[in-house]
Amino acid sequence: MTELAAGDTGLPRHHDEAAWAFYYLAAELAKAQDDDGARQAVEEAIRIRSQLPERANWLDSFAWLLLDSPIETLRDAARAESLSATAAKLAVNNPRFLRTRAFAELKSEKFEQAAETLSKAKSLTGEDHPEHQFLSAIVAARQSRQQDAADLFMQAAAGMDAAAPANPRLMTIRAEAAAVTGAAVPVRQNGDTGESLPTN
């Protein structure tokens, strides 16, 4: 971390962008069934992120990489939970980082803890973000509140379809919620990659 933080102040930002590039490359290679290439790309993204300074947005991005790696064996919910918790502590008023933490907690089957984290995230905005609703749908389903889960999913899907239908982060969380609630996931149109660096 010290090595990357020294010298040119723009260097860490370029490394962050490089890590995202390897993440998207891995996704494309995985689609092409080049598992070896995808694994190498993910491993390089992890290596780069491991050396970045501890800034909240970079920690959140690292956590997301470990939650949504195209190579499932390289996913690490426990480490993602730790990284996202640190990000949330460094930026206490950022609901996005709390939602990342909640997603990691859900992946670790800490459903009550995830519900508490989501409550904290919502208290910062007072509004229902589609991410929040999808994640809350997962919590409800895991707690055997199937009707609540279905209602939350439908609300989230409507909000996402209206505002950000191709957002890759939302698509991942939506797919996870759909798998738990039994809802359908729309098929992406050809050429609709939705690839963009998340804003923090």
C-alpha positions in Angstrom: 0.0 0.0 0.0 2.8 2.4 0.8 4.4 1.9 -2.5 1.3 2.7 -4.5 0.5 5.7 -2.3 3.8 7.3 -2.8 4.9 9.5 -5.7 2.4 10.5 -8.4 -0.9 11.2 -6.7 -2.8 10.0 -9.7 -1.2 6.5 -9.6 -3.7 4.9 -7.2 -6.6 6.2 -9.3 -5.1 4.6 -12.4 -4.7 1.4 -10.6 -8.3 1.5 -9.5 -9.3 1.9 -13.2 -7.0 -0.9 -14.1 -8.7 -3.2 -11.6 -12.1 -2.4 -13.0 -10.7 -3.1 -16.5 -9.5 -6.6 -15.4 -12.9 -7.2 -13.7 -14.8 -6.5 -17.0 -12.3 -8.4 -19.0 -12.8 -11.4 -16.7 -16.6 -11.2 -17.2 -16.1 -11.2 -21.0 -13.7 -14.1 -20.9 -16.1 -16.0 -18.7 -18.9 -15.5 -21.2 -16.5 -16.9 -23.9 -15.9 -19.9 -21.6 -12.3 -19.0 -21.2 -12.1 -19.9 -17.6 -8.4 -19.8 -17.3 -8.2 -16.4 -18.8 -11.0 -15.1 -16.6 -9.3 -16.5 -13.5 -6.1 -14.8 -14.4 -7.9 -11.5 -15.0 -9.7 -11.7 -11.6 -6.5 -12.6 -9.8 -4.8 -9.6 -11.3 -7.7 -7.4 -10.3 -7.5 -8.7 -6.7 -3.7 -8.2 -6.7 -4.1 -4.6 -7.8 -6.8 -3.9 -5.3 -4.8 -5.5 -2.5 -2.1 -2.8 -3.0 -4.4 0.3 -3.1 -4.6 2.7 -0.1 -7.5 2.3 2.3 -9.9 4.7 0.8 -13.6 4.0 1.3 -14.6 3.9 -2.3 -11.7 1.6 -3.2 -12.4 -0.7 -0.3 -16.1 -0.9 -1.4 -15.0 -1.7 -5.0 -12.7 -4.4 -3.6 -15.5 -5.9 -1.6 -17.7 -5.9 -4.7 -15.1 -7.7 -6.7 -15.0 -10.4 -4.1 -18.8 -10.7 -4.1 -19.3 -10.7 -7.8 -16.2 -12.3 -9.3 -16.9 -14.1 -12.6 -15.0 -17.0 -11.1 -17.0 -18.3 -8.2 -14.1 -20.0 -6.5 -12.4 -16.6 -6.1 -15.4 -15.1 -4.3 -14.9 -14.4 -0.6 -17.9 -13.1 1.3 -16.1 -13.0 4.6 -13.3 -10.8 3.3 -15.8 -8.7 1.4 -17.8 -8.2 4.6 -14.6 -7.0 6.4 -13.7 -4.6 3.6 -17.1 -3.1 3.3 -17.4 -2.7 7.0 -14.2 -0.6 7.0 -15.4 1.4 4.0 -18.7 2.2 5.9 -16.7 3.3 8.9 -14.5 5.6 6.8 -17.5 7.1 5.1 -20.3 6.9 7.7 -22.8 8.8 5.6 -22.6 6.7 2.4 -25.6 4.3 2.1 -24.1 2.5 -0.9 -21.2 1.2 1.2 -23.7 -0.1 3.8 -25.7 -1.9 1.1 -22.5 -3.6 -0.1 -21.9 -4.7 3.5 -25.5 -6.0 3.7 -25.0 -8.0 0.5 -21.8 -9.5 1.9 -23.7 -10.3 5.1 -26.5 -12.0 3.1 -23.9 -14.0 1.3 -22.6 -15.2 4.7 -26.1 -16.0 5.7 -26.2 -13.3 8.4 -29.7 -12.3 7.7 -30.6 -10.4 10.9 -27.3 -8.5 10.7 -28.0 -7.7 7.1 -31.5 -6.3 8.0 -29.9 -4.0 10.6 -27.3 -2.8 8.1 -30.0 -2.1 5.6 -32.0 -0.2 8.2 -28.9 2.0 8.8 -28.5 2.6 5.1 -32.2 3.7 4.7 -31.9 6.0 7.7 -29.3 8.0 5.8 -31.6 8.7 2.8 -35.1 8.2 3.9 -35.9 6.7 0.5 -36.2 3.2 -1.0 -33.3 2.6 -3.4 -33.8 -0.4 -5.7 -30.7 -2.0 -4.3 -32.2 -1.6 -0.8 -35.5 -3.2 -1.9 -33.8 -6.1 -3.7 -31.7 -6.8 -0.7 -34.6 -6.4 1.7 -36.5 -8.9 -0.5 -33.7 -11.4 0.1 -33.9 -10.9 3.8 -37.7 -11.3 3.7 -37.4 -14.5 1.7 -34.8 -15.9 4.1 -37.2 -15.1 7.0 -40.0 -17.0 5.2 -42.0 -13.8 4.5 -42.7 -14.7 0.9 -45.3 -12.1 0.2 -43.2 -9.3 1.6 -40.3 -10.6 -0.5 -42.4 -10.7 -3.7 -43.7 -7.2 -3.1 -40.3 -5.7 -2.4 -38.9 -7.4 -5.5 -41.6 -6.0 -7.7 -41.1 -2.5 -6.3 -37.4 -2.7 -6.8 -37.7 -4.1 -10.3 -40.1 -1.3 -11.3 -37.7 1.3 -9.9 -34.7 -0.2 -11.6 -36.4 -0.6 -15.0 -37.4 3.0 -14.9 -34.1 4.5 -13.8 -31.2 2.2 -14.4 -32.2 -1.0 -16.3 -28.6 -1.8 -17.4 -26.7 -1.0 -14.2 -24.4 -4.0 -13.7 -24.4 -3.7 -9.9 -28.2 -3.6 -9.8 -28.4 -6.5 -12.2 -26.2 -8.7 -10.0 -28.3 -7.9 -6.9 -31.5 -8.4 -8.8 -30.4 -11.8 -10.1 -29.5 -12.8 -6.5 -32.9 -11.6 -5.3 -34.7 -13.4 -8.1 -33.0 -16.7 -7.3 -34.2 -16.5 -3.7 -37.7 -15.2 -4.4 -38.4 -17.2 -7.6 -39.0 -14.0 -9.6 -38.0 -13.8 -13.3 -35.0 -11.9 -14.5 -35.2 -10.1 -17.9 -32.9 -11.1 -20.7 -30.3 -8.4 -21.6 -30.4 -7.1 -25.1 -27.4 -7.6 -27.4 -24.9 -4.8 -27.1 -26.4 -3.6 -23.8 -23.3 -4.1 -21.6 -24.1 -1.5 -19.0 -20.5 -1.4 -18.3 -19.5 1.8 -16.4 -17.4 2.5 -13.4 -19.7 2.9 -10.3 -19.7 6.4 -8.8 -19.0 6.9 -5.2 
